[in-house]
Amino acid sequence: MKLLRVGTAGSERPALLDADGTLRDLSGVVSDIDGALLGDDAALGRIRAAAEAGELPALDGTGLRVGPPVGHIGKIVCIGLNYHDHARETGAEPPAEPVVFFKAPDTVVGPDDTVLVPRGSVKTDWEVELAVVIGRTARYLESAEEGLACVAGYTVSHDVSEREFQIERGGTWDKGKNCETFNPLGPWLVTADEVPDPQRLSLRLWVNGELKQDGTTADQIFPVGEVVRYVSQFMVLRPGDVINTGTPAGVAMGQPEPKPYLRAGDVVELEVEGLGRQRQELKNA
């Protein structure tokens, strides 16, 4: 299933995109697409049954904003330097263990919402990522297979980053990762049954129409199942939590000088195979 949330920010309603590309209203079946739903197999079954029976009313998507596909996110766990080619372009050694950091849930915006360049920023950068949405509580998992079994679905994430704040201002990466609007998410949450192999997905990102990133999840150092297993050793993952699984090569930080960091007026477009496409215009905060 392709699940999504539509409407004005803070007042999104649950919806489904059917096989014919028709937007369907889920508000008569469930109240939201969130951890409570994703951890409830019976509720997900009701959505499937209603969709298969043709009982879901169509929604007119004309002019309708698409919001993030998951509401009430508990935490966003991020994995840094998780692609061989990205590690090479930044001059870093591939990590022996996953590099873990966090983004605050309030950095999340819709896939086509405006991204704000922070005040004082000169190094705002792009990162297309495969995001994993958790559907079962994950605690001290023992195998990558158990990790995959805890995944409710997948979506597109834009891990916008400010490199000066992240690297040159002292402390951990968090200052460069948590500026407002720095995590566009969506458009769809595609359930795990429709993504048989998350390690065979292409990822692409364009800036002002120029292709900048063109990678594949096959290049991940730590694959999705192992990432979920690993993270579960250090924290409990709960339904509705999100994991950003890293970005391939092609970020501005890895380019020759002068590095083409983002500015107000730039347009970024990105996609992950089978999961939809995002488009953001940048403006000054």
MARDO-932257 format. One line per field, with one value per residue: residue number from 0; residue in three letters; x, y, z of N, C-alpha, C in turn. Coordinates in steps of 0.1 Angstrom, whole numbers, plus 2048, in hexadecimal, padded with zeros to 3 digits. Example, Ala and Ser with C-alpha at 12.3 -4.5 7.8 and 13.67 -1.06 7.14 Angstrom:
<sites>
resi <- [0/1]
resn <- [ALA/SER]
n.u <- [884/880]
n.v <- [7C7/7EA]
n.w <- [84E/847]
ca.u <- [87B/889]
ca.v <- [7D3/7F5]
ca.w <- [84E/847]
c.u <- [884/881]
c.v <- [7DF/800]
c.w <- [84E/84F]
</sites>
This chain:
<sites>
resi <- [0/1/2/3/4/5/6/7/8/9/10/11/12/13/14/15/16/17/18/19/20/21/22/23/24/25/26/27/28/29/30/31/32/33/34/35/36/37/38/39/40/41/42/43/44/45/46/47/48/49/50/51/52/53/54/55/56/57/58/59/60/61/62/63/64/65/66/67/68/69/70/71/72/73/74/75/76/77/78/79/80/81/82/83/84/85/86/87/88/89/90/91/92/93/94/95/96/97/98/99/100/101/102/103/104/105/106/107/108/109/110/111/112/113/114/115/116/117/118/119/120/121/122/123/124/125/126/127/128/129/130/131/132/133/134/135/136/137/138/139/140/141/142/143/144/145/146/147/148/149/150/151/152/153/154/155/156/157/158/159/160/161/162/163/164/165/166/167/168/169/170/171/172/173/174/175/176/177/178/179/180/181/182/183/184/185/186/187/188/189/190/191/192/193/194/195/196/197/198/199/200/201/202/203/204/205/206/207/208/209/210/211/212/213/214/215/216/217/218/219/220/221/222/223/224/225/226/227/228/229/230/231/232/233/234/235/236/237/238/239/240/241/242/243/244/245/246/247/248/249/250/251/252/253/254/255/256/257/258/259/260/261/262/263/264/265/266/267/268/269/270/271/272/273/274/275/276/277/278/279/280/281/282/283/284]
resn <- [MET/LYS/LEU/LEU/ARG/VAL/GLY/THR/ALA/GLY/SER/GLU/ARG/PRO/ALA/LEU/LEU/ASP/ALA/ASP/GLY/THR/LEU/ARG/ASP/LEU/SER/GLY/VAL/VAL/SER/ASP/ILE/ASP/GLY/ALA/LEU/LEU/GLY/ASP/ASP/ALA/ALA/LEU/GLY/ARG/ILE/ARG/ALA/ALA/ALA/GLU/ALA/GLY/GLU/LEU/PRO/ALA/LEU/ASP/GLY/THR/GLY/LEU/ARG/VAL/GLY/PRO/PRO/VAL/GLY/HIS/ILE/GLY/LYS/ILE/VAL/CYS/ILE/GLY/LEU/ASN/TYR/HIS/ASP/HIS/ALA/ARG/GLU/THR/GLY/ALA/GLU/PRO/PRO/ALA/GLU/PRO/VAL/VAL/PHE/PHE/LYS/ALA/PRO/ASP/THR/VAL/VAL/GLY/PRO/ASP/ASP/THR/VAL/LEU/VAL/PRO/ARG/GLY/SER/VAL/LYS/THR/ASP/TRP/GLU/VAL/GLU/LEU/ALA/VAL/VAL/ILE/GLY/ARG/THR/ALA/ARG/TYR/LEU/GLU/SER/ALA/GLU/GLU/GLY/LEU/ALA/CYS/VAL/ALA/GLY/TYR/THR/VAL/SER/HIS/ASP/VAL/SER/GLU/ARG/GLU/PHE/GLN/ILE/GLU/ARG/GLY/GLY/THR/TRP/ASP/LYS/GLY/LYS/ASN/CYS/GLU/THR/PHE/ASN/PRO/LEU/GLY/PRO/TRP/LEU/VAL/THR/ALA/ASP/GLU/VAL/PRO/ASP/PRO/GLN/ARG/LEU/SER/LEU/ARG/LEU/TRP/VAL/ASN/GLY/GLU/LEU/LYS/GLN/ASP/GLY/THR/THR/ALA/ASP/GLN/ILE/PHE/PRO/VAL/GLY/GLU/VAL/VAL/ARG/TYR/VAL/SER/GLN/PHE/MET/VAL/LEU/ARG/PRO/GLY/ASP/VAL/ILE/ASN/THR/GLY/THR/PRO/ALA/GLY/VAL/ALA/MET/GLY/GLN/PRO/GLU/PRO/LYS/PRO/TYR/LEU/ARG/ALA/GLY/ASP/VAL/VAL/GLU/LEU/GLU/VAL/GLU/GLY/LEU/GLY/ARG/GLN/ARG/GLN/GLU/LEU/LYS/ASN/ALA]
n.u <- [808/803/806/7FC/7FB/7E6/7DF/7DD/7F9/7FD/7E2/7DE/7CE/7C8/7D1/7D0/7E2/7D6/7DA/7D4/7DC/7CA/7C0/7B6/7A0/7A6/79C/784/78A/7A1/7B2/7CA/7EB/802/817/806/7F4/805/810/7FB/7ED/7D4/7C6/7D4/7CC/7B1/7B2/7BE/7A9/794/79D/7A1/786/77C/771/77A/777/77E/796/79A/7B7/7C0/7D3/7D7/7EA/805/80F/828/82B/828/81B/81F/839/850/86D/889/8A2/8C2/8DA/8FB/914/90F/912/928/933/92D/93B/955/955/955/96D/96F/975/964/94C/950/93B/918/913/901/8E9/8D1/8B2/89B/878/869/876/86B/85A/842/845/847/848/855/878/88C/8A8/8C0/8C5/8E3/8EF/907/90C/8F7/8EB/8E2/8D2/8C7/8B3/8AB/890/886/869/85E/84B/847/84F/871/88A/8A8/8AE/8B8/8C1/8C5/8B0/89B/89B/891/878/86C/865/84E/84A/857/865/86C/887/894/8B1/8BA/8D6/8EC/90C/921/917/914/92E/943/93E/941/93B/922/911/8F8/8F0/8F1/8DE/8C4/8B5/898/880/891/88D/87D/863/855/844/832/82B/836/82C/83D/839/838/851/867/883/897/8B1/8B5/8AF/8AD/8BA/8B6/8BF/8B9/8C5/8B8/8B1/8C8/8D8/8E4/8E8/8E9/8E3/8E3/8D2/8DF/8FA/8FC/90E/906/8EA/8C6/8B8/8CC/8D3/8BB/8BC/8D4/8D0/8BC/8CA/8D2/8BD/899/885/867/845/83F/856/872/88D/8A7/8BB/8D4/8E9/8F1/90F/916/90F/910/926/939/942/959/96A/95D/946/925/90F/8EE/8D6/8BF/8A3/8AC/8A2/89A/897/88E/88F/886/888/869/85D/854/856/866/864/873/874/88D/88E/898/89C]
n.v <- [7F4/817/830/850/872/88E/8B1/8D0/8DC/8CC/8C5/8AE/893/870/85B/847/83C/82D/810/819/833/844/85A/852/855/84F/856/84E/835/833/848/855/853/845/83B/82C/821/813/7FF/7EF/7D3/7CB/7E3/7EB/7D6/7DC/7F2/7E8/7D5/7E7/7F5/7E2/7DA/7F0/804/81D/840/856/870/892/89C/8B4/8D1/8C9/8C7/8B1/8A2/897/873/866/86B/87A/872/860/85F/868/856/857/84C/850/854/83C/831/823/832/84C/84F/84D/865/879/875/864/847/828/822/80D/806/80F/832/846/85E/878/887/8A1/89B/8B1/8BC/8B2/8B5/8B8/8A7/8BA/8D2/8F3/8F7/905/91A/91D/939/94A/935/926/90E/8FB/8DC/8BF/89F/881/867/845/83F/82D/821/817/7FB/7E8/7E3/7E5/7D6/7CE/7BD/79E/798/7A2/79A/79A/7B5/7BF/7B5/7C6/7DD/7F3/801/815/835/854/869/889/892/8AE/8C3/8D8/8DF/8EE/8F4/8DA/8CF/8E1/8F1/8E6/8CC/8B3/8A5/8B0/8CC/8D3/8C4/8C8/8DE/8F3/8E4/8D1/8B7/8AC/894/878/872/85C/842/824/804/7E8/7D0/7D6/7DC/7C8/7C4/7D9/7DF/7E4/7FC/81A/83B/85D/87F/8A1/8C2/8E1/8D5/8C7/8A8/89C/888/865/848/827/811/7FA/800/805/805/7FA/7E6/7E9/7D7/7D0/7EA/7F0/7DB/7E1/7FB/7F5/7EA/7FF/810/810/80A/816/811/827/836/843/83B/84A/83F/846/856/855/85C/87D/894/8B8/8BE/8AC/8B5/8C5/8E5/904/8FA/8EF/8FA/8FC/917/931/930/91B/8FB/8DB/8BA/898/874/852/832/826/831/84B/86F/88D/8B2/8D0/8F3/90A/922/940/93E]
n.w <- [800/7FA/80F/81B/826/825/821/833/846/864/865/856/844/843/827/809/7ED/7D1/7BB/7A2/7A3/7AF/7C8/7E9/804/825/83D/847/851/85F/877/874/864/875/891/8A1/88F/87E/88E/891/886/880/87A/864/853/850/840/829/822/81D/808/7F4/7F1/7E4/7F3/7FC/7FB/7DF/7DE/7D5/7C9/7C0/7C4/7DE/7FB/801/81E/837/837/84E/86E/88F/896/8A9/8AD/899/88C/87F/866/860/846/837/81E/807/7F2/7FA/811/806/7F6/809/816/82B/83F/83B/853/870/880/87F/87B/890/894/89D/891/899/89D/895/880/869/84B/830/810/7FB/806/810/815/82D/82C/845/85B/856/84A/834/829/822/81A/806/808/7FD/809/812/827/844/853/872/87D/890/8B3/8BA/8CA/8D7/8C1/8AF/896/873/864/877/87A/861/863/874/866/85B/843/827/81D/80D/816/81D/828/831/837/84A/844/850/869/871/872/876/88D/8A5/8BE/8BA/89C/89D/89C/881/876/87E/878/871/85C/851/84A/832/82A/81A/7FB/800/817/811/815/824/817/7FD/7F5/7EE/7F0/800/7FA/7E0/7D3/7C0/7C5/7C0/7BB/7B2/7AC/7A3/78B/784/785/7A3/7B7/7B2/7BB/7CB/7E1/7E4/7E9/803/822/83A/839/838/84A/85C/866/875/887/894/89F/8B1/8C7/8D6/8DC/8E0/8C4/8B8/8AB/890/893/881/86B/85B/842/837/81D/7FA/7E5/7D9/7E5/7ED/7FE/7F6/7DE/7C6/7CE/7C4/7DB/7D4/7E6/7F4/7ED/7F3/7DE/7CE/7C0/7CB/7C2/7C8/7C9/7D2/7C6/7BD/7D3/7D1/7CB/7D4/7D6/7DD/7E2/7EC/806/818/83B]
ca.u <- [800/80A/7FE/800/7F3/7E4/7D8/7E5/802/7F6/7D4/7DD/7C5/7CE/7CC/7D6/7E3/7D3/7E2/7D1/7E0/7C0/7C2/7AB/79E/7A7/798/779/78F/7AC/7B3/7D7/7F6/80B/81C/7FB/7EF/80F/811/7EE/7EB/7C5/7C2/7D9/7C4/7A5/7B5/7BF/79C/78B/7A3/79E/778/778/768/780/773/789/799/79F/7C4/7C4/7D7/7D8/7F8/809/817/830/822/827/818/822/846/857/87B/890/8B0/8C9/8E6/904/91E/90A/914/936/937/92C/947/961/955/958/97A/96E/975/957/94B/950/92D/910/913/8F4/8E5/8C3/8AC/88F/86C/863/87C/864/850/83D/84F/847/848/861/883/892/8B7/8C1/8CC/8F2/8F4/90D/90F/8EC/8EE/8D7/8D5/8BC/8B5/8A0/88C/87F/860/85D/83D/846/859/87E/892/8B3/8AD/8C4/8C4/8C0/8A2/892/89A/888/86A/866/863/840/84B/862/861/877/88B/89F/8B9/8C0/8E1/8F5/919/929/911/916/93C/94C/939/944/931/91D/90B/8EA/8ED/8F0/8D3/8B7/8AF/88A/87D/89C/88A/871/861/84A/835/82B/830/833/82D/849/836/83A/860/86D/891/89B/8BE/8B5/8A7/8B5/8B7/8BB/8BC/8BC/8C4/8B5/8B1/8D5/8D9/8EF/8EA/8E4/8E9/8DB/8D4/8E9/907/8FC/917/8FD/8DD/8BB/8B5/8D7/8D1/8B1/8C1/8DF/8CB/8B5/8D3/8D5/8B0/88D/87E/859/83E/83F/864/878/89B/8AD/8C5/8E0/8E8/8FC/918/911/90B/918/932/943/946/964/968/954/93B/918/905/8E0/8D3/8B1/8A0/8AF/897/8A0/88E/894/887/88B/881/85C/858/84F/85F/864/869/873/87B/893/88D/89F/894]
ca.v <- [800/824/838/85D/87B/899/8BC/8DB/8D7/8CA/8C0/8A4/888/864/858/83C/83D/81F/80A/821/840/84C/85D/84D/85B/845/85C/846/828/836/857/85B/84A/847/82E/824/819/80A/7F4/7E8/7CB/7CA/7EF/7EB/7CD/7E3/7FB/7DF/7D0/7F1/7F9/7D7/7DA/7FC/80C/82A/84B/85D/87E/89A/8A1/8C1/8DB/8C4/8C5/8A4/8A3/88B/868/861/875/877/86B/860/864/866/851/859/844/858/84D/82E/82D/822/83D/859/84F/851/873/882/872/85D/839/822/820/7FF/804/81A/83F/849/86B/87B/893/8A3/899/8BD/8C0/8AB/8BD/8B0/8A5/8C5/8DE/8FB/8F4/912/91B/923/946/949/929/927/901/8F3/8D1/8B6/890/879/85B/83C/83F/821/824/80B/7F6/7E0/7E7/7DE/7D7/7C4/7B3/796/795/7AB/795/7A0/7C4/7C2/7B2/7D1/7E8/7F5/806/81D/842/85D/873/893/896/8BB/8C4/8E3/8D9/8F6/8F2/8CC/8CA/8EB/8F9/8DF/8C3/8A8/8AA/8B4/8DA/8D4/8BB/8CA/8EB/8F1/8DF/8CA/8A9/8A8/886/873/874/851/837/817/7F9/7DF/7C5/7DB/7DE/7BB/7C5/7E7/7E2/7E5/808/825/848/868/88D/8AC/8D0/8E9/8CD/8C0/89C/89D/87B/85A/83C/81B/80C/7EF/805/808/7FD/7F2/7E5/7EE/7CE/7D2/7F6/7EF/7D2/7E8/806/7EF/7E7/80B/817/809/810/813/814/835/83B/844/83A/84F/835/84B/85C/852/867/888/8A0/8C4/8BE/8A4/8BB/8CE/8F3/908/8F0/8F5/8F9/901/924/934/930/90E/8F1/8CE/8AF/88B/868/845/829/820/838/858/87A/89A/8BE/8DB/900/90F/930/944/93E]
ca.w <- [800/7FA/819/81C/82F/81D/827/838/850/872/864/84C/845/83D/819/802/7DE/7CC/7B0/796/7A5/7B5/7D7/7F0/811/830/84A/84D/855/86A/87B/86F/861/880/897/8A6/884/878/897/893/87A/87D/874/856/84C/84C/835/81D/81E/818/7FB/7EB/7EE/7DE/7FD/800/7F2/7D8/7E2/7CA/7CD/7B9/7CD/7EC/800/807/82A/83A/837/85C/878/89D/896/8B6/8AB/88C/88D/872/865/859/83F/835/810/804/7E9/801/81A/7FE/7F2/815/81B/838/83F/83E/862/875/885/87A/881/894/89A/89D/88D/8A0/894/890/873/85E/843/825/805/7F2/80E/80F/81E/831/82E/852/85B/858/843/827/825/822/811/803/80A/7FA/811/815/835/849/85D/87B/87F/89C/8BD/8B7/8D7/8D7/8B6/8AE/888/869/860/880/878/856/867/87C/85D/855/835/823/817/808/820/819/835/82F/841/849/847/859/876/875/872/87A/898/8B2/8C3/8B1/88F/89E/898/873/871/885/875/86D/84E/84C/846/82A/82B/812/7FD/804/81F/80A/81F/822/80E/7EF/7F3/7F2/7F3/802/7F6/7D1/7D0/7BC/7CB/7B7/7BF/7A9/7B0/798/77F/781/78D/7AC/7BD/7AB/7C2/7CD/7EF/7E4/7ED/812/82A/843/833/840/855/866/86D/87F/892/89C/8A7/8BC/8D2/8DE/8DF/8DB/8B9/8BA/89F/88C/893/874/86A/84F/841/831/810/7F1/7E1/7D1/7ED/7EA/806/7EF/7D1/7C6/7D1/7CE/7DD/7D0/7F1/7F0/7F0/7F1/7CF/7C9/7C1/7CD/7BF/7CB/7C9/7D5/7BD/7C2/7E0/7CE/7C8/7DB/7D0/7E6/7E0/7F8/809/824/848]
c.u <- [809/801/804/7F7/7F2/7DC/7E2/7EE/7FC/7E8/7D3/7D3/7CB/7C8/7D4/7D7/7E1/7DB/7DF/7D5/7D6/7C2/7B5/7AB/79E/7A0/78B/77D/798/7AD/7C0/7E0/801/80F/811/7F5/7F9/812/805/7EA/7DC/7C1/7C7/7D1/7B7/7A7/7B6/7B2/793/790/79F/78F/773/76F/76E/77C/77F/78A/79E/7AC/7C8/7C7/7D8/7E6/7FA/812/820/827/820/825/81D/82F/84C/865/87F/89E/8B6/8D6/8EF/90E/91B/90B/923/93A/936/938/954/961/958/966/97A/96F/967/956/94A/942/925/912/905/8F2/8D6/8BF/89F/883/867/86B/875/85A/84B/847/851/847/855/86C/88A/8A1/8B9/8C8/8DB/8F8/8FB/910/903/8ED/8E2/8DC/8C8/8BE/8A8/89D/884/876/85D/84E/83C/851/865/886/89C/8B0/8B9/8C8/8BF/8B3/898/890/890/87A/864/863/855/841/856/85D/86E/87A/896/8A5/8C1/8CA/8E8/903/922/924/914/924/945/949/93A/938/92E/917/8FE/8E7/8EB/8E5/8C5/8B1/8A1/889/887/89A/87D/870/854/84E/82E/832/82C/836/837/846/838/848/867/87C/896/8A9/8C0/8AD/8B1/8B1/8BD/8B6/8C1/8BC/8C3/8B6/8BD/8D6/8E6/8F2/8E2/8EA/8DF/8DD/8DC/8F7/907/907/910/8EF/8D2/8B8/8C0/8D6/8C7/8B5/8CB/8D9/8C3/8BD/8D5/8C8/8A5/887/870/851/83D/84C/869/887/89F/8BA/8D2/8DE/8F3/904/910/90D/914/926/93D/947/952/960/965/948/92D/90D/8F8/8DE/8C4/8AE/8A3/8A3/89E/894/895/88A/88E/882/875/856/853/85A/85C/869/868/87A/881/891/895/896/892]
c.v <- [80C/82D/846/866/888/8A4/8C6/8D5/8D7/8C5/8B6/899/87C/860/84C/83F/82F/81C/812/82F/84A/84E/859/852/84F/84A/855/838/829/845/85D/84F/84D/83A/826/81B/80F/7FE/7EC/7E0/7CB/7D7/7F0/7E1/7D3/7EC/7F3/7DA/7DB/7F5/7EE/7D6/7E6/805/81A/835/851/86B/886/8A0/8AE/8CC/8D6/8C1/8B7/8A7/897/87F/861/86C/871/86F/86C/865/860/862/852/851/84C/84F/83F/82A/82D/82E/84A/85A/853/85F/87D/87F/86A/84E/833/81F/811/7FC/810/827/844/857/86D/887/894/8A1/8A5/8C3/8BB/8B5/8B3/8B0/8B1/8D2/8E6/8F6/902/911/923/931/944/93D/92D/919/8F7/8E9/8C8/8A8/889/86C/852/83C/832/825/817/808/7ED/7E4/7DE/7E1/7CB/7B9/7AB/794/7A0/7A7/79A/7AF/7C7/7BF/7BD/7DD/7E8/7F9/80F/82A/849/867/87C/898/8A3/8BD/8D1/8DF/8E1/8F4/8E4/8C9/8D4/8F3/8F1/8D6/8B8/8AE/8B1/8C2/8DB/8CB/8BE/8D7/8E9/8ED/8D6/8BB/8A7/899/883/874/869/849/82A/80C/7EE/7D4/7C9/7DE/7D1/7BB/7D4/7EA/7E2/7F1/813/832/853/875/897/8B9/8D9/8E1/8C5/8B4/89D/88F/870/84D/831/817/800/7F3/808/7FF/7F4/7F2/7E8/7E4/7CF/7DF/7F6/7E6/7DA/7F3/800/7EB/7F3/813/80E/811/80C/817/823/83C/83A/842/83F/847/839/84F/857/85E/871/894/8AC/8C3/8B6/8A9/8C3/8DD/8FA/8FF/8F6/8F4/900/90F/926/935/923/904/8E3/8C4/8A2/880/85C/83C/823/827/846/862/886/8A6/8C9/8E7/905/91E/933/943/94C]
c.w <- [800/803/819/824/827/825/82D/844/85E/871/859/84F/83E/830/814/7F3/7D9/7C0/7A3/798/7AA/7C4/7DE/7FE/81B/83D/850/852/861/86C/875/86B/86B/886/89C/89B/87F/881/899/886/876/876/866/84D/848/841/828/818/817/80A/7F0/7E7/7E7/7E6/800/7F6/7EC/7DE/7D6/7CF/7C7/7C4/7DC/7F0/804/813/82C/83B/844/866/886/89E/8A4/8B6/89D/88E/87F/872/85C/852/83C/827/80E/7FC/7F0/80B/812/7FA/7FD/81B/828/835/842/84D/865/87B/880/882/884/899/899/896/895/898/88F/885/867/858/838/819/7FC/7F9/80C/819/820/833/83C/851/85E/851/836/822/826/817/810/806/808/802/811/824/838/853/865/87D/88B/8A6/8BB/8C3/8D7/8CD/8B4/8A0/87F/864/86A/87E/86C/85A/86F/873/858/847/833/81D/813/813/81A/826/832/83A/83F/84D/850/867/87B/879/879/887/8A5/8B6/8B9/8A5/891/89A/889/86D/875/882/870/85F/848/849/83F/829/822/803/803/80F/817/813/81A/818/7FF/7EC/7F7/7F5/7F4/7FE/7E7/7CD/7CB/7C3/7C2/7BD/7B5/7B0/7A4/78B/77C/78B/796/7B3/7B5/7B0/7C3/7DB/7F0/7E9/7FC/819/834/83E/83D/84C/860/86D/878/88B/89B/8A5/8B3/8C8/8DB/8E2/8DA/8CF/8BA/8AD/89C/88D/884/875/85C/84D/839/823/807/7EE/7D9/7D8/7EA/7F2/7FF/7E2/7D2/7CA/7C4/7CF/7DB/7DB/7ED/7F5/7EE/7E2/7C9/7CA/7C1/7CA/7C2/7CB/7CD/7CD/7C3/7CE/7DD/7CD/7D0/7D3/7DA/7E0/7ED/7F9/816/830/84D]
</sites>
